[in-house]
Amino acid sequence: MTLEKHDLLRELPESKESIHELKTHDTHFARLFEEYHELDHEIHRIESGAEHTADEYLETQKKKRLSLKDQLYGMVRDYEATKAS
């Protein structure tokens, strides 16, 4: 099984510039982005076998990552919508 990182820039390549702008000008976005990145890295380490945890813990972390991704995605889309207007 190939393990794939869920880096936000890989997930939303068409929004690279918007993500950069938000990271540098929106502290809330930057904090959520960093939290997402750290959580994704932790999940990848667990899935690759570098760290061992209970399955329940891994599932909880994946749910947190998904929630953060949803929030970040919404912020990117809102930013791009206001930029387009």
N, CA, C and O atoms as a MOPAC input file, in Angstrom:
PM7 MOZYME 1SCF
protein

 N      0.84300 1    -1.18100 1     0.00000 1
 C      0.00000 1     0.00000 1     0.00000 1
 C      0.88600 1     1.24200 1     0.00000 1
 O      1.79300 1     1.37200 1     0.82200 1
 N      0.61700 1     2.13500 1    -0.91400 1
 C      1.34300 1     3.39300 1    -0.99700 1
 C      0.70200 1     4.40100 1    -0.06100 1
 O     -0.50200 1     4.65000 1    -0.11700 1
 N      1.52700 1     4.97300 1     0.79500 1
 C      1.03000 1     5.99000 1     1.71700 1
 C      1.20000 1     7.35300 1     1.07600 1
 O      2.25400 1     7.67100 1     0.52700 1
 N      0.16400 1     8.14100 1     1.15300 1
 C      0.17700 1     9.44900 1     0.53800 1
 C      0.00300 1    10.52300 1     1.60200 1
 O     -0.88600 1    10.44200 1     2.45000 1
 N      0.86700 1    11.52700 1     1.54200 1
 C      0.69900 1    12.66500 1     2.43700 1
 C     -0.43100 1    13.53100 1     1.88800 1
 O     -0.67200 1    13.57900 1     0.68200 1
 N     -1.09900 1    14.19600 1     2.78300 1
 C     -2.23400 1    15.02700 1     2.39100 1
 C     -1.89300 1    16.50200 1     2.54500 1
 O     -2.69800 1    17.28900 1     3.04400 1
 N     -0.70400 1    16.86200 1     2.11500 1
 C     -0.25200 1    18.24300 1     2.15200 1
 C     -1.27900 1    19.13200 1     1.45300 1
 O     -1.73600 1    18.80800 1     0.35700 1
 N     -1.63900 1    20.23800 1     2.07600 1
 C     -2.69300 1    21.10600 1     1.54400 1
 C     -2.34600 1    21.65000 1     0.16200 1
 O     -3.23600 1    21.80400 1    -0.67400 1
 N     -1.08500 1    21.94000 1    -0.09300 1
 C     -0.69800 1    22.44200 1    -1.41000 1
 C     -0.84400 1    21.36100 1    -2.47500 1
 O     -1.12400 1    21.66700 1    -3.63400 1
 N     -0.65500 1    20.09600 1    -2.09000 1
 C     -0.88700 1    18.98900 1    -3.01300 1
 C     -2.37300 1    18.75700 1    -3.23100 1
 O     -2.80600 1    18.39100 1    -4.32400 1
 N     -3.13900 1    18.97200 1    -2.18600 1
 C     -4.58400 1    18.76600 1    -2.25900 1
 C     -5.27900 1    19.87500 1    -3.06100 1
 O     -6.29700 1    19.63000 1    -3.70800 1
 N     -4.72700 1    21.08700 1    -3.01500 1
 C     -5.33700 1    22.24100 1    -3.69700 1
 C     -4.29100 1    22.97900 1    -4.54200 1
 O     -4.02000 1    24.15400 1    -4.29100 1
 N     -3.70900 1    22.31600 1    -5.52600 1
 C     -2.62900 1    22.96600 1    -6.28600 1
 C     -3.07100 1    24.23500 1    -7.02600 1
 O     -2.26600 1    25.13900 1    -7.25100 1
 N     -4.33900 1    24.29600 1    -7.39700 1
 C     -4.83500 1    25.46800 1    -8.11700 1
 C     -4.95500 1    26.69800 1    -7.20200 1
 O     -5.14400 1    27.81700 1    -7.68000 1
 N     -4.84600 1    26.48300 1    -5.90400 1
 C     -4.99300 1    27.57000 1    -4.93300 1
 C     -3.68100 1    27.92700 1    -4.24300 1
 O     -3.68600 1    28.54400 1    -3.17700 1
 N     -2.56800 1    27.54400 1    -4.84200 1
 C     -1.25400 1    27.76300 1    -4.22500 1
 C     -1.02700 1    29.23200 1    -3.84900 1
 O     -0.58100 1    29.52400 1    -2.73900 1
 N     -1.32700 1    30.14200 1    -4.75400 1
 C     -1.10900 1    31.56700 1    -4.47900 1
 C     -2.02800 1    32.06300 1    -3.36400 1
 O     -1.60000 1    32.82700 1    -2.49900 1
 N     -3.26900 1    31.63600 1    -3.38200 1
 C     -4.22400 1    32.04400 1    -2.34300 1
 C     -3.78800 1    31.52800 1    -0.97900 1
 O     -3.86400 1    32.24900 1     0.01600 1
 N     -3.33400 1    30.28900 1    -0.93300 1
 C     -2.86200 1    29.71400 1     0.33100 1
 C     -1.68100 1    30.50500 1     0.85400 1
 O     -1.60500 1    30.79600 1     2.04800 1
 N     -0.75600 1    30.85600 1    -0.03300 1
 C      0.40100 1    31.65400 1     0.38200 1
 C     -0.03400 1    33.01300 1     0.93300 1
 O      0.45100 1    33.44800 1     1.97700 1
 N     -0.94100 1    33.67400 1     0.23300 1
 C     -1.44100 1    34.97200 1     0.69300 1
 C     -2.10600 1    34.85400 1     2.07000 1
 O     -1.85400 1    35.66200 1     2.96400 1
 N     -2.94500 1    33.84800 1     2.22300 1
 C     -3.63300 1    33.66500 1     3.50400 1
 C     -2.64600 1    33.33900 1     4.62000 1
 O     -2.78400 1    33.84500 1     5.73400 1
 N     -1.65700 1    32.50400 1     4.33400 1
 C     -0.66400 1    32.15600 1     5.36200 1
 C      0.10800 1    33.38200 1     5.83700 1
 O      0.46000 1    33.48100 1     7.01300 1
 N      0.36800 1    34.30600 1     4.93200 1
 C      1.17400 1    35.46900 1     5.30300 1
 C      0.36300 1    36.63400 1     5.84800 1
 O      0.91900 1    37.51500 1     6.50400 1
 N     -0.96400 1    36.65900 1     5.58500 1
 C     -1.76600 1    37.81400 1     5.99700 1
 C     -2.91400 1    37.49800 1     6.94600 1
 O     -3.58000 1    38.41500 1     7.42700 1
 N     -3.15600 1    36.23100 1     7.22300 1
 C     -4.26800 1    35.84900 1     8.09300 1
 C     -3.73300 1    34.91700 1     9.17500 1
 O     -3.45400 1    33.74600 1     8.91500 1
 N     -3.59200 1    35.44200 1    10.38900 1
 C     -2.98300 1    34.64900 1    11.46400 1
 C     -3.81700 1    33.42900 1    11.83700 1
 O     -3.26500 1    32.39100 1    12.20100 1
 N     -5.13500 1    33.54300 1    11.75000 1
 C     -5.99500 1    32.39700 1    12.05300 1
 C     -5.76100 1    31.28600 1    11.02300 1
 O     -5.61900 1    30.11900 1    11.38500 1
 N     -5.72400 1    31.65300 1     9.74700 1
 C     -5.45400 1    30.67200 1     8.70100 1
 C     -4.07200 1    30.05200 1     8.90700 1
 O     -3.91700 1    28.83500 1     8.81200 1
 N     -3.08200 1    30.87600 1     9.18400 1
 C     -1.71900 1    30.37600 1     9.37000 1
 C     -1.64500 1    29.37500 1    10.52000 1
 O     -0.94800 1    28.36600 1    10.42000 1
 N     -2.36000 1    29.65000 1    11.61000 1
 C     -2.35900 1    28.73600 1    12.76000 1
 C     -3.02800 1    27.42000 1    12.39500 1
 O     -2.51200 1    26.35200 1    12.72400 1
 N     -4.17300 1    27.48400 1    11.71600 1
 C     -4.86500 1    26.26000 1    11.28800 1
 C     -4.02300 1    25.48500 1    10.27500 1
 O     -3.97600 1    24.25600 1    10.31700 1
 N     -3.36600 1    26.19500 1     9.37600 1
 C     -2.51400 1    25.55200 1     8.37200 1
 C     -1.38500 1    24.79300 1     9.04900 1
 O     -1.10000 1    23.65400 1     8.68000 1
 N     -0.74000 1    25.40600 1    10.03200 1
 C      0.35500 1    24.75200 1    10.75300 1
 C     -0.15400 1    23.53800 1    11.52300 1
 O      0.49000 1    22.48900 1    11.53000 1
 N     -1.29100 1    23.67700 1    12.16000 1
 C     -1.89500 1    22.56200 1    12.89600 1
 C     -2.21800 1    21.40200 1    11.94000 1
 O     -1.97000 1    20.24000 1    12.26100 1
 N     -2.76400 1    21.72600 1    10.77700 1
 C     -3.07200 1    20.71400 1     9.76800 1
 C     -1.79200 1    19.99700 1     9.32200 1
 O     -1.75000 1    18.76900 1     9.24400 1
 N     -0.75700 1    20.78200 1     9.03200 1
 C      0.51400 1    20.21900 1     8.56200 1
 C      1.11400 1    19.27400 1     9.60900 1
 O      1.56200 1    18.17900 1     9.26800 1
 N      1.12600 1    19.68600 1    10.86700 1
 C      1.67800 1    18.85000 1    11.93800 1
 C      0.86500 1    17.57200 1    12.10900 1
 O      1.43200 1    16.49600 1    12.29900 1
 N     -0.44300 1    17.68300 1    12.04300 1
 C     -1.31800 1    16.51900 1    12.18000 1
 C     -1.13200 1    15.56300 1    11.00500 1
 O     -1.08500 1    14.34800 1    11.20000 1
 N     -1.02700 1    16.09100 1     9.80400 1
 C     -0.80400 1    15.25500 1     8.62700 1
 C      0.52500 1    14.50700 1     8.74300 1
 O      0.61500 1    13.32700 1     8.40400 1
 N      1.54300 1    15.20000 1     9.22100 1
 C      2.85900 1    14.57800 1     9.39800 1
 C      2.78000 1    13.44900 1    10.43300 1
 O      3.34900 1    12.37700 1    10.22700 1
 N      2.08300 1    13.68600 1    11.53300 1
 C      1.92600 1    12.66400 1    12.56600 1
 C      1.20300 1    11.43600 1    12.00800 1
 O      1.62800 1    10.30400 1    12.23500 1
 N      0.12400 1    11.66400 1    11.28700 1
 C     -0.65400 1    10.56100 1    10.70600 1
 C      0.21000 1     9.76800 1     9.72600 1
 O      0.15600 1     8.53900 1     9.70600 1
 N      0.99100 1    10.45300 1     8.93100 1
 C      1.86500 1     9.77400 1     7.97400 1
 C      2.89800 1     8.91000 1     8.69700 1
 O      3.18500 1     7.79300 1     8.26600 1
 N      3.45700 1     9.42300 1     9.79100 1
 C      4.43200 1     8.63400 1    10.56400 1
 C      3.77300 1     7.37600 1    11.12800 1
 O      4.37600 1     6.30300 1    11.11500 1
 N      2.55300 1     7.49900 1    11.61600 1
 C      1.83800 1     6.35100 1    12.17900 1
 C      1.54500 1     5.33700 1    11.07700 1
 O      1.78900 1     4.14200 1    11.24500 1
 N      1.03000 1     5.81000 1     9.96600 1
 C      0.66800 1     4.90500 1     8.87600 1
 C      1.88300 1     4.22300 1     8.25300 1
 O      1.77600 1     3.10500 1     7.74700 1
 N      3.02400 1     4.88200 1     8.28600 1
 C      4.24000 1     4.29400 1     7.71700 1
 C      4.92900 1     3.33200 1     8.68400 1
 O      5.89100 1     2.66000 1     8.31400 1
 N      4.43700 1     3.26700 1     9.92100 1
 C      5.00700 1     2.35700 1    10.90200 1
 C      6.11900 1     2.95500 1    11.74600 1
 O      6.68900 1     2.26500 1    12.59000 1
 N      6.43800 1     4.22900 1    11.53300 1
 C      7.49100 1     4.88100 1    12.31500 1
 C      7.05500 1     5.11300 1    13.75600 1
 O      7.88500 1     5.19400 1    14.66200 1
 N      5.74700 1     5.22000 1    13.95700 1
 C      5.16300 1     5.36400 1    15.29300 1
 C      4.02000 1     4.37000 1    15.41500 1
 O      3.38300 1     4.01600 1    14.42200 1
 N      3.76800 1     3.92800 1    16.62300 1
 C      2.68400 1     2.97800 1    16.85200 1
 C      1.69800 1     3.55800 1    17.85400 1
 O      2.08100 1     4.09800 1    18.89200 1
 N      0.41200 1     3.43200 1    17.51700 1
 C     -0.65500 1     3.91500 1    18.39000 1
 C     -1.84800 1     2.97900 1    18.25700 1
 O     -1.85800 1     2.06900 1    17.42800 1
 N     -2.82700 1     3.21900 1    19.07000 1
 C     -4.07900 1     2.47500 1    18.96600 1
 C     -4.82600 1     2.93700 1    17.71400 1
 O     -4.71500 1     4.09100 1    17.29900 1
 N     -5.57700 1     2.03000 1    17.13000 1
 C     -6.35400 1     2.36200 1    15.93300 1
 C     -7.32900 1     3.50300 1    16.19400 1
 O     -7.55400 1     4.34200 1    15.32100 1
 N     -7.90500 1     3.53700 1    17.38400 1
 C     -8.86300 1     4.58100 1    17.72800 1
 C     -8.20600 1     5.95500 1    17.70100 1
 O     -8.80400 1     6.93000 1    17.24500 1
 N     -6.96500 1     6.02500 1    18.19400 1
 C     -6.23000 1     7.29000 1    18.19900 1
 C     -5.99900 1     7.75500 1    16.76100 1
 O     -6.20400 1     8.92600 1    16.44100 1
 N     -5.57500 1     6.84100 1    15.90800 1
 C     -5.32800 1     7.19300 1    14.51000 1
 C     -6.60700 1     7.69600 1    13.84500 1
 O     -6.57400 1     8.69100 1    13.12100 1
 N     -7.71100 1     7.03300 1    14.07800 1
 C     -8.97900 1     7.46300 1    13.49400 1
 C     -9.39100 1     8.84000 1    14.00600 1
 O     -9.90600 1     9.65800 1    13.24300 1
 N     -9.16900 1     9.09800 1    15.28400 1
 C     -9.47500 1    10.41400 1    15.85500 1
 C     -8.63100 1    11.49400 1    15.18400 1
 O     -9.13700 1    12.56500 1    14.84900 1
 N     -7.34900 1    11.21100 1    14.99100 1
 C     -6.45600 1    12.18100 1    14.36100 1
 C     -6.86900 1    12.43000 1    12.90700 1
 O     -6.81400 1    13.56400 1    12.43000 1
 N     -7.27700 1    11.38100 1    12.21400 1
 C     -7.72600 1    11.55000 1    10.82700 1
 C     -8.97300 1    12.42100 1    10.76200 1
 O     -9.11200 1    13.23700 1     9.85100 1
 N     -9.87000 1    12.25700 1    11.71200 1
 C    -11.08300 1    13.08800 1    11.75600 1
 C    -10.73100 1    14.54500 1    12.02400 1
 O    -11.32100 1    15.45100 1    11.43600 1
 N     -9.76200 1    14.76900 1    12.91700 1
 C     -9.31100 1    16.14000 1    13.18500 1
 C     -8.71400 1    16.75800 1    11.92100 1
 O     -8.98300 1    17.91400 1    11.59100 1
 N     -7.89200 1    15.95700 1    11.21500 1
 C     -7.26700 1    16.45400 1     9.97900 1
 C     -8.33900 1    16.82300 1     8.95600 1
 O     -8.24100 1    17.86400 1     8.30700 1
 N     -9.34700 1    15.99100 1     8.81100 1
 C    -10.42100 1    16.26600 1     7.86300 1
 C    -11.17600 1    17.54000 1     8.23900 1
 O    -11.51600 1    18.34400 1     7.37100 1
 N    -11.43300 1    17.72000 1     9.52300 1
 C    -12.11600 1    18.92300 1     9.98200 1
 C    -11.28600 1    20.17500 1     9.67500 1
 O    -11.81600 1    21.17900 1     9.20100 1
 N     -9.98900 1    20.10300 1     9.94900 1
 C     -9.11000 1    21.24000 1     9.64300 1
 C     -9.06300 1    21.50300 1     8.14600 1
 O     -9.08400 1    22.65500 1     7.71300 1
 N     -8.99800 1    20.44200 1     7.36000 1
 C     -8.96000 1    20.60500 1     5.91200 1
 C    -10.23100 1    21.28800 1     5.42400 1
 O    -10.17600 1    22.16900 1     4.56600 1
 N    -11.36900 1    20.88500 1     5.96600 1
 C    -12.64000 1    21.51900 1     5.58800 1
 C    -12.63100 1    23.00600 1     5.91900 1
 O    -13.07300 1    23.83000 1     5.11900 1
 N    -12.12600 1    23.34500 1     7.10500 1
 C    -12.07400 1    24.75400 1     7.50800 1
 C    -11.14800 1    25.54200 1     6.58500 1
 O    -11.50200 1    26.62500 1     6.11800 1
 N     -9.96600 1    24.99700 1     6.32800 1
 C     -8.99300 1    25.67100 1     5.47400 1
 C     -9.52300 1    25.81500 1     4.05200 1
 O     -9.37400 1    26.86700 1     3.43100 1
 N    -10.14000 1    24.75600 1     3.54000 1
 C    -10.70700 1    24.79200 1     2.20000 1
 C    -11.76300 1    25.89600 1     2.10000 1
 O    -11.79500 1    26.65100 1     1.12800 1
 N    -12.61400 1    25.97800 1     3.10400 1
 C    -13.63100 1    27.02700 1     3.11800 1
 C    -13.02200 1    28.41500 1     3.12900 1
 O    -13.50400 1    29.31300 1     2.43900 1
 N    -11.97900 1    28.59600 1     3.90000 1
 C    -11.32000 1    29.90100 1     3.97400 1
 C    -10.67500 1    30.25900 1     2.63200 1
 O    -10.73200 1    31.40900 1     2.19700 1
 N    -10.06500 1    29.26900 1     1.98500 1
 C     -9.44800 1    29.50600 1     0.67000 1
 C    -10.51200 1    29.88100 1    -0.34900 1
 O    -10.34300 1    30.83500 1    -1.10800 1
 N    -11.59600 1    29.14000 1    -0.36500 1
 C    -12.67400 1    29.41900 1    -1.33300 1
 C    -13.29100 1    30.79400 1    -1.08500 1
 O    -13.56400 1    31.52800 1    -2.03500 1
 N    -13.51400 1    31.15000 1     0.18200 1
 C    -14.05400 1    32.47800 1     0.51400 1
 C    -13.10200 1    33.57100 1     0.05000 1
 O    -13.53400 1    34.57400 1    -0.51900 1
 N    -11.80800 1    33.38100 1     0.29100 1
 C    -10.80400 1    34.34700 1    -0.11300 1
 C    -10.79500 1    34.50600 1    -1.63100 1
 O    -10.75200 1    35.62300 1    -2.14600 1
 N    -10.83700 1    33.38400 1    -2.33900 1
 C    -10.82000 1    33.44400 1    -3.79900 1
 C    -12.09700 1    34.06400 1    -4.35900 1
 O    -12.06300 1    34.73000 1    -5.39400 1
 N    -13.20800 1    33.85000 1    -3.69000 1
 C    -14.47900 1    34.44900 1    -4.13400 1
 C    -14.44800 1    35.97000 1    -3.97900 1
 O    -14.92000 1    36.69500 1    -4.85500 1
 N    -13.89200 1    36.45300 1    -2.86400 1
 C    -13.82600 1    37.91100 1    -2.66000 1
 C    -12.79200 1    38.54000 1    -3.57800 1
 O    -12.94900 1    39.68300 1    -4.00700 1
 N    -11.73600 1    37.79300 1    -3.87800 1
 C    -10.70100 1    38.29200 1    -4.77800 1
 C    -11.21900 1    38.40400 1    -6.21200 1
 O    -10.81400 1    39.29600 1    -6.95700 1
 N    -12.11400 1    37.49700 1    -6.59000 1
 C    -12.66500 1    37.47900 1    -7.94900 1
 C    -13.71600 1    38.57400 1    -8.15900 1
 O    -13.98400 1    38.96900 1    -9.29400 1
 N    -14.31400 1    39.06400 1    -7.06200 1
 C    -15.38300 1    40.06400 1    -7.20100 1
 C    -14.85200 1    41.44000 1    -7.45700 1
 O    -15.62800 1    42.38500 1    -7.59700 1

